[in-house]
Amino acid sequence: MTTQPLPQLQHRFLTDAGLETDLIFNRGIDLPYFSSITLLQSDAGREALLDYYCGFLDLAARRQVGFILESATWRASPDWAEPLGMSEEALAGLVGKAITMLVDLKRDYADRVPSLVVSGCVGPRGDGYDPGSIMEADVAAAYHAQQIGWMAREGCEMIAAITMTNVPEALGVVMAARTAGLPVAISFTLETDGKLPTGQSLGDAIAEVDAATGSYPAYYMVNCAHPEHFLTALDDTVAQVGDRVRGVRANASRCSHAELDAMTELDRGDPAELARLHCEMLERHPAINVLGGCCGTDLEHVSAIAEACLTG
């Protein structure tokens, strides 16, 4: 594994929620192509992002728990420049601003939050629910190296690959992060059966990435599924690869990805129930240290999880 230390491997940390769904459905902000990076094109958009982050940072300060600042760059890799109506150079500039915002927030909250980590978020080249046309790992590495390079130059401290649907693309992100000298967390999207969209089990996916990279990822995460969809898969994964899964960003809704794609209104689920299920998960898997949310979640959900699951 990488020797670069990450404090979330030693202590429990919070992170944020479903940034894009919160902004679109709860705050009425338009995000073309689900891309929150576009907010950095205006003062009003920047203020909306700051307001979003500060809510979570204030929660971490109240709970006196570490926090991972995840950049608004999930849909900001080079292929998205043209659909978003900008040049690749302009997109690179916005990605840099996204990291700079978090570096500034880390400085501003340094005396209030025990530990803060600036994470550069990398999303899939295509869709976060559908693997589509799967790249070879070396092609994925070359592609994602561009965005990772943009973020590394501005001072991000790690890379988090969120909603990875397949192993070759995850491998590519790991290769690019290693070349950039950054630790990386790989978070796999899971379906209602607890498997990747490719049909591969979580344990097999982690074992394959670790075997190909010398276990370079600092840790793995699960995201974009309801806890009831993956609790059994976590049991099986730990039996197979040990405590390599150290974080969870769950959906609020029990709906499948196909059902979520078709929705015109947000399914926020039940924050109290979601928190209870997280407590059950932590009882079974206490090595999980990073807790946040994915689609349909917001500050209320993460606050409920913190209240239920964090001591002190």
NULOLO-929807 format. One record per residue (C-alpha): residue in three letters; x, y, z. Coordinates in Angstrom, 1 decimal. Example, Ala and Ser with C-alpha at 12.3 -4.5 7.8 and 13.67 -1.06 7.14 Angstrom:
! NULOLO-929807
ATOM resn      u      v      w
ATOM  ALA   12.3   -4.5    7.8
ATOM  SER   13.7   -1.1    7.1
***
This chain:
! NULOLO-929807
ATOM resn      u      v      w
ATOM  MET    0.0    0.0    0.0
ATOM  THR    1.0    3.6   -0.4
ATOM  THR    3.1    4.9    2.5
ATOM  GLN    1.6    8.3    2.4
ATOM  PRO   -0.4    8.7    5.6
ATOM  LEU   -4.1    9.5    5.6
ATOM  PRO   -5.6   10.4    9.0
ATOM  GLN   -8.9    8.8    8.1
ATOM  LEU   -7.2    5.4    8.3
ATOM  GLN   -6.7    6.0   12.0
ATOM  HIS   -9.8    8.0   13.0
ATOM  ARG  -13.4    8.3   12.0
ATOM  PHE  -14.1   11.1    9.5
ATOM  LEU  -17.2   12.6    8.0
ATOM  THR  -17.5   13.7    4.4
ATOM  ASP  -20.3   15.5    2.5
ATOM  ALA  -23.5   14.1    0.9
ATOM  GLY  -25.0   14.0   -2.5
ATOM  LEU  -23.7   17.3   -3.7
ATOM  GLU  -25.4   17.4   -7.1
ATOM  THR  -28.8   16.0   -6.0
ATOM  ASP  -28.8   18.4   -3.1
ATOM  LEU  -28.1   21.4   -5.3
ATOM  ILE  -30.5   20.5   -8.0
ATOM  PHE  -33.5   19.2   -6.0
ATOM  ASN  -33.2   21.0   -2.6
ATOM  ARG  -31.7   24.3   -3.7
ATOM  GLY  -33.1   24.7   -7.2
ATOM  ILE  -29.8   25.2   -8.9
ATOM  ASP  -29.4   24.0  -12.5
ATOM  LEU  -26.3   21.8  -13.1
ATOM  PRO  -25.9   21.0  -16.8
ATOM  TYR  -24.9   17.4  -17.3
ATOM  PHE  -25.0   17.0  -13.5
ATOM  SER  -21.7   18.9  -13.4
ATOM  SER  -21.2   21.0  -10.2
ATOM  ILE  -17.9   22.4  -11.6
ATOM  THR  -20.0   24.9  -13.6
ATOM  LEU  -20.9   26.7  -10.4
ATOM  LEU  -17.3   28.1  -10.3
ATOM  GLN  -18.1   30.2  -13.4
ATOM  SER  -20.0   32.8  -11.3
ATOM  ASP  -19.9   34.5   -7.9
ATOM  ALA  -23.4   33.2   -7.1
ATOM  GLY  -22.4   29.6   -7.9
ATOM  ARG  -19.2   29.9   -5.9
ATOM  GLU  -21.3   31.2   -2.9
ATOM  ALA  -23.7   28.2   -3.3
ATOM  LEU  -20.8   25.8   -3.1
ATOM  LEU  -19.3   27.6   -0.1
ATOM  ASP  -22.7   27.5    1.7
ATOM  TYR  -22.9   23.7    1.0
ATOM  TYR  -19.5   22.9    2.3
ATOM  CYS  -19.7   25.1    5.4
ATOM  GLY  -22.8   23.3    6.6
ATOM  PHE  -20.8   20.1    6.8
ATOM  LEU  -17.7   21.7    8.2
ATOM  ASP  -19.8   23.3   10.9
ATOM  LEU  -21.2   19.8   11.7
ATOM  ALA  -17.7   18.4   11.9
ATOM  ALA  -16.7   21.2   14.2
ATOM  ARG  -19.6   20.6   16.5
ATOM  ARG  -18.9   16.8   16.6
ATOM  GLN  -15.2   17.4   16.8
ATOM  VAL  -14.5   14.8   14.1
ATOM  GLY  -12.3   14.9   11.0
ATOM  PHE  -13.7   15.9    7.7
ATOM  ILE  -12.8   15.1    4.1
ATOM  LEU  -13.3   18.0    1.7
ATOM  GLU  -14.3   16.4   -1.6
ATOM  SER  -14.0   18.7   -4.6
ATOM  ALA  -16.8   19.6   -7.0
ATOM  THR  -15.0   17.8   -9.8
ATOM  TRP  -16.9   14.5  -10.2
ATOM  ARG  -18.0   15.5  -13.7
ATOM  ALA  -15.0   17.6  -14.8
ATOM  SER  -12.7   15.3  -16.7
ATOM  PRO  -11.6   16.3  -20.3
ATOM  ASP  -14.4   14.7  -22.2
ATOM  TRP  -17.0   16.9  -20.4
ATOM  ALA  -15.5   20.2  -21.6
ATOM  GLU  -17.3   20.2  -25.0
ATOM  PRO  -20.8   19.2  -23.7
ATOM  LEU  -20.4   21.9  -21.0
ATOM  GLY  -19.6   24.5  -23.7
ATOM  MET  -16.0   25.3  -22.7
ATOM  SER  -12.5   24.6  -23.8
ATOM  GLU  -10.3   22.0  -22.1
ATOM  GLU   -8.2   24.9  -20.8
ATOM  ALA  -11.2   26.6  -19.3
ATOM  LEU  -12.3   23.3  -17.6
ATOM  ALA   -8.8   22.9  -16.2
ATOM  GLY   -9.0   26.4  -14.7
ATOM  LEU  -12.3   25.6  -13.0
ATOM  VAL  -10.9   22.3  -11.6
ATOM  GLY   -8.0   24.3  -10.2
ATOM  LYS  -10.4   26.7   -8.6
ATOM  ALA  -12.4   23.9   -7.1
ATOM  ILE   -9.3   22.6   -5.3
ATOM  THR   -8.2   26.1   -4.3
ATOM  MET  -11.6   26.6   -2.6
ATOM  LEU  -11.1   23.6   -0.5
ATOM  VAL   -7.5   24.5    0.4
ATOM  ASP   -8.8   27.9    1.6
ATOM  LEU  -11.6   26.2    3.6
ATOM  LYS   -9.1   23.9    5.2
ATOM  ARG   -7.2   27.0    6.3
ATOM  ASP  -10.3   28.7    7.6
ATOM  TYR  -11.5   25.8    9.6
ATOM  ALA   -8.1   24.5   10.8
ATOM  ASP   -8.7   25.7   14.4
ATOM  ARG  -12.3   24.3   14.6
ATOM  VAL  -12.1   20.9   12.9
ATOM  PRO   -9.6   18.4   14.3
ATOM  SER   -8.4   17.1   11.0
ATOM  LEU   -9.1   18.1    7.4
ATOM  VAL   -8.1   16.4    4.1
ATOM  VAL   -8.5   18.0    0.7
ATOM  SER   -9.6   15.3   -1.8
ATOM  GLY   -9.7   15.6   -5.5
ATOM  CYS  -12.8   13.8   -6.8
ATOM  VAL  -12.6   11.9  -10.0
ATOM  GLY  -15.7   10.5  -11.6
ATOM  PRO  -16.1    8.0  -14.4
ATOM  ARG  -15.4    9.0  -18.0
ATOM  GLY  -19.0    8.1  -18.8
ATOM  ASP  -22.0    7.2  -16.6
ATOM  GLY  -21.8    6.5  -12.9
ATOM  TYR  -24.5    3.8  -13.2
ATOM  ASP  -23.6    2.1  -16.5
ATOM  PRO  -20.1    0.9  -17.4
ATOM  GLY  -20.8    1.4  -21.1
ATOM  SER  -17.8    0.9  -23.3
ATOM  ILE  -15.1   -0.2  -20.9
ATOM  MET  -11.6    1.2  -21.5
ATOM  GLU   -8.4   -0.7  -21.1
ATOM  ALA   -6.6    0.3  -17.9
ATOM  ASP   -3.7    2.1  -19.7
ATOM  VAL   -6.2    4.1  -21.7
ATOM  ALA   -8.1    5.0  -18.5
ATOM  ALA   -4.8    6.0  -16.9
ATOM  ALA   -3.9    8.4  -19.7
ATOM  TYR   -7.4    9.9  -19.7
ATOM  HIS   -7.7   10.5  -15.9
ATOM  ALA   -4.1   11.6  -15.6
ATOM  GLN   -5.1   15.0  -17.1
ATOM  GLN   -7.7   15.8  -14.4
ATOM  ILE   -5.6   14.4  -11.6
ATOM  GLY   -2.7   16.6  -12.8
ATOM  TRP   -4.9   19.7  -12.7
ATOM  MET   -5.8   18.9   -9.1
ATOM  ALA   -2.4   17.9   -8.0
ATOM  ARG   -0.9   21.2   -9.1
ATOM  GLU   -3.4   23.1   -6.8
ATOM  GLY   -2.5   21.1   -3.7
ATOM  CYS   -5.0   18.3   -3.3
ATOM  GLU   -3.8   15.7   -0.8
ATOM  MET   -5.5   12.6   -2.2
ATOM  ILE   -7.6   11.4   -5.1
ATOM  ALA  -11.0    9.8   -4.6
ATOM  ALA  -12.5    8.0   -7.5
ATOM  ILE  -16.3    8.0   -6.9
ATOM  THR  -18.9    5.8   -8.7
ATOM  MET  -16.4    3.5  -10.4
ATOM  THR  -18.4    1.0  -12.3
ATOM  ASN  -15.7   -1.4  -13.5
ATOM  VAL  -12.2   -2.6  -12.6
ATOM  PRO  -10.2   -1.4  -15.7
ATOM  GLU  -11.2    2.2  -15.2
ATOM  ALA  -10.5    2.0  -11.4
ATOM  LEU   -7.1    0.6  -12.3
ATOM  GLY   -6.4    3.5  -14.6
ATOM  VAL   -7.2    6.0  -11.9
ATOM  VAL   -4.9    4.2   -9.5
ATOM  MET   -2.1    4.2  -12.0
ATOM  ALA   -2.6    7.9  -12.7
ATOM  ALA   -2.7    8.8   -9.0
ATOM  ARG    0.5    6.8   -8.3
ATOM  THR    2.2    8.6  -11.2
ATOM  ALA    1.1   11.9   -9.6
ATOM  GLY    2.4   10.8   -6.2
ATOM  LEU   -1.0   10.9   -4.5
ATOM  PRO   -2.8    8.4   -2.3
ATOM  VAL   -6.1    7.2   -3.8
ATOM  ALA   -9.4    5.8   -2.6
ATOM  ILE  -11.5    3.8   -5.0
ATOM  SER  -15.2    3.9   -4.4
ATOM  PHE  -17.3    1.4   -6.4
ATOM  THR  -20.9    1.9   -7.4
ATOM  LEU  -23.0   -1.1   -6.3
ATOM  GLU  -26.4   -2.3   -7.6
ATOM  THR  -29.3   -3.5   -5.6
ATOM  ASP  -27.7   -7.0   -5.6
ATOM  GLY  -24.6   -5.7   -3.9
ATOM  LYS  -22.5   -6.2   -7.1
ATOM  LEU  -20.8   -3.8   -9.5
ATOM  PRO  -22.8   -2.8  -12.6
ATOM  THR  -20.6   -5.3  -14.5
ATOM  GLY  -21.9   -8.1  -12.3
ATOM  GLN  -18.6   -8.5  -10.5
ATOM  SER  -18.6   -9.0   -6.7
ATOM  LEU  -17.1   -6.2   -4.6
ATOM  GLY  -14.5   -8.6   -3.1
ATOM  ASP  -13.4   -9.8   -6.5
ATOM  ALA  -13.1   -6.2   -7.8
ATOM  ILE  -11.0   -5.1   -4.8
ATOM  ALA   -8.8   -8.2   -5.1
ATOM  GLU   -8.2   -7.6   -8.8
ATOM  VAL   -7.2   -4.0   -8.3
ATOM  ASP   -4.9   -4.8   -5.4
ATOM  ALA   -3.3   -7.6   -7.3
ATOM  ALA   -2.6   -5.4  -10.3
ATOM  THR   -1.3   -2.4   -8.3
ATOM  GLY    0.5   -3.9   -5.4
ATOM  SER   -2.3   -2.8   -3.2
ATOM  TYR   -1.6    0.8   -3.9
ATOM  PRO   -5.1    2.2   -3.1
ATOM  ALA   -5.1    3.6    0.5
ATOM  TYR   -8.6    2.1    0.9
ATOM  TYR  -11.8    1.4   -0.9
ATOM  MET  -15.3    2.7   -0.5
ATOM  VAL  -18.9    1.8   -1.4
ATOM  ASN  -21.2    4.4   -2.8
ATOM  CYS  -24.5    5.0   -4.6
ATOM  ALA  -26.5    2.2   -3.1
ATOM  HIS  -28.7    1.9    0.0
ATOM  PRO  -27.2    0.0    3.0
ATOM  GLU  -29.7   -2.8    2.7
ATOM  HIS  -28.3   -3.4   -0.8
ATOM  PHE  -24.7   -4.0    0.3
ATOM  LEU  -24.6   -5.1    4.0
ATOM  THR  -24.3   -8.7    3.0
ATOM  ALA  -21.8   -7.9    0.3
ATOM  LEU  -19.6   -6.1    2.9
ATOM  ASP  -19.7   -9.3    5.0
ATOM  ASP  -18.5  -11.4    2.1
ATOM  THR  -15.9   -8.8    1.0
ATOM  VAL  -14.3   -8.6    4.5
ATOM  ALA  -14.1  -12.4    4.6
ATOM  GLN  -12.3  -12.3    1.2
ATOM  VAL  -10.0   -9.2    1.4
ATOM  GLY  -10.1   -8.1    5.0
ATOM  ASP  -10.7   -4.5    6.0
ATOM  ARG   -9.9   -2.9    2.7
ATOM  VAL  -13.3   -1.1    2.6
ATOM  ARG  -12.9    1.9    4.9
ATOM  GLY  -15.7    4.2    3.7
ATOM  VAL  -19.3    4.3    2.8
ATOM  ARG  -21.3    7.0    0.9
ATOM  ALA  -24.8    5.5    0.8
ATOM  ASN  -27.9    6.5   -1.1
ATOM  ALA  -31.0    7.7    0.8
ATOM  SER  -33.3    5.7   -1.5
ATOM  ARG  -33.8    2.0   -1.9
ATOM  CYS  -34.6    2.5   -5.6
ATOM  SER  -32.5    0.9   -8.3
ATOM  HIS  -30.3    3.1  -10.5
ATOM  ALA  -32.7    2.7  -13.4
ATOM  GLU  -35.5    3.9  -11.2
ATOM  LEU  -33.4    6.9   -9.9
ATOM  ASP  -32.6    7.9  -13.4
ATOM  ALA  -36.3    8.1  -14.3
ATOM  MET  -37.3   10.2  -11.3
ATOM  THR  -38.4   13.8  -11.6
ATOM  GLU  -38.6   14.2   -7.8
ATOM  LEU  -36.1   13.4   -5.2
ATOM  ASP  -36.4   10.4   -3.0
ATOM  ARG  -34.8   11.4    0.3
ATOM  GLY  -35.6    8.2    2.1
ATOM  ASP  -35.7    8.3    5.9
ATOM  PRO  -32.6   10.0    7.5
ATOM  ALA  -33.3    8.3   10.9
ATOM  GLU  -33.5    4.9    9.4
ATOM  LEU  -30.4    5.5    7.3
ATOM  ALA  -28.5    6.4   10.5
ATOM  ARG  -29.8    3.3   12.2
ATOM  LEU  -28.6    1.1    9.3
ATOM  HIS  -25.2    2.8    9.5
ATOM  CYS  -24.9    1.9   13.2
ATOM  GLU  -25.7   -1.7   12.3
ATOM  MET  -23.1   -1.6    9.6
ATOM  LEU  -20.4   -0.2   12.0
ATOM  GLU  -21.2   -2.8   14.5
ATOM  ARG  -20.4   -5.5   11.9
ATOM  HIS  -17.5   -3.6   10.3
ATOM  PRO  -15.9   -1.2   12.8
ATOM  ALA  -12.9   -0.6   10.4
ATOM  ILE  -15.2    1.7    8.3
ATOM  ASN  -14.0    5.2    9.2
ATOM  VAL  -15.3    7.5    6.4
ATOM  LEU  -19.1    8.3    6.6
ATOM  GLY  -21.0   10.5    4.1
ATOM  GLY  -23.8   10.3    1.6
ATOM  CYS  -24.5    9.9   -2.1
ATOM  CYS  -27.6   10.4   -4.2
ATOM  GLY  -30.5   11.9   -2.4
ATOM  THR  -28.7   12.7    0.8
ATOM  ASP  -28.0   16.1    2.3
ATOM  LEU  -26.8   17.7    5.5
ATOM  GLU  -29.8   16.3    7.5
ATOM  HIS  -28.8   12.7    6.6
ATOM  VAL  -25.1   13.1    7.4
ATOM  SER  -26.1   14.9   10.7
ATOM  ALA  -28.3   12.0   11.6
ATOM  ILE  -25.5    9.5   10.9
ATOM  ALA  -23.1   11.5   13.0
ATOM  GLU  -25.5   11.8   15.8
ATOM  ALA  -26.2    8.1   15.8
ATOM  CYS  -22.8    6.7   15.1
ATOM  LEU  -20.2    9.0   16.6
ATOM  THR  -19.4    8.9   20.3
ATOM  GLY  -18.2   11.9   22.3
***
